[in-house]
């Protein structure tokens, strides 16, 4: 079994002690998965009668943050958002299902994929949005701290991990180029 070293805050949350380090077992994707449901109300609409993109961005950022906190058991912050795609609009009374999960972990950060769907009365879901968040775990001094490793249990999770590594490499390249 692989383990990750965690900072003092994570240790304090789990064991309520002052010791500096502890070994934390890796966590599965399912352990931090989050699903929320929102109904689109009139105050969520833009002038065209569709869900305002900023409202959806707030909701998906909240989901990404909860996923990251569940995985790390400490405070986390959004470092970046990649591939934010609005596939189709949502309208008043639409039921939105937002699902977030960890797809990749590094030393102090992780990638969280968030998918948004419109769910109809039959329970069928149509995708309307997808985004990839880079979340950074923070210690009690708001400094990056180590995160638990991710235990991949399926071929789909392994494929998502590999795709996330490519996205990470693209982010690093963009940063080097000044973007």
C-alpha positions, 0 to 999 in steps of 0.5 A: 500500500502506498502512503503520502506524507501529510502536513501538521494540519491534516494530522491535527484534523485526523488525530488531534495532536501536535506531531509534525508528520503522519503517513496517510493512506492513499484515497480512492476517487470515490472517497472524495466524489461529490454530486450536487443538484441545483434548480435554475431559478429566475435570479440565475438567468442572464438577459437572454433567459439562460443560466448566467455562466458566472453562476455556473462557474461559482457552483462548479468551483464550489464542487471542486473545492469540496472534492479537494477538501474531502481528498486532502482533509484540509483547506484547499484553494483553486489555482487554475481552471482548464478547458472550461467548456459550455456545451449548451445552455440551461434554462429556468426550472432546469435541474442541474446535476454537478459531479466532481472527482479527483483525476490526478494528484501531485505533491501538493496539488490535484486535478478535479474534473467537474461535469454538469448535466441537465437531468430531465424528469425521466432521469436522463442526463445531458452534458452542458459543461465540463471543466478541470480545476487545479486545486492546491492543499493548504496548511494552517499557514496557507502554504501548500502541503502534501496531499494523499496519493490517488488509488486508481481502481478502474481502467477509466480512472487510469485513462483519466490519470494519463490524460490529466498528466498531459493537461498538467504538462500543457499547463507547465508549458504555458506557464513557461511561455508566460501564459 
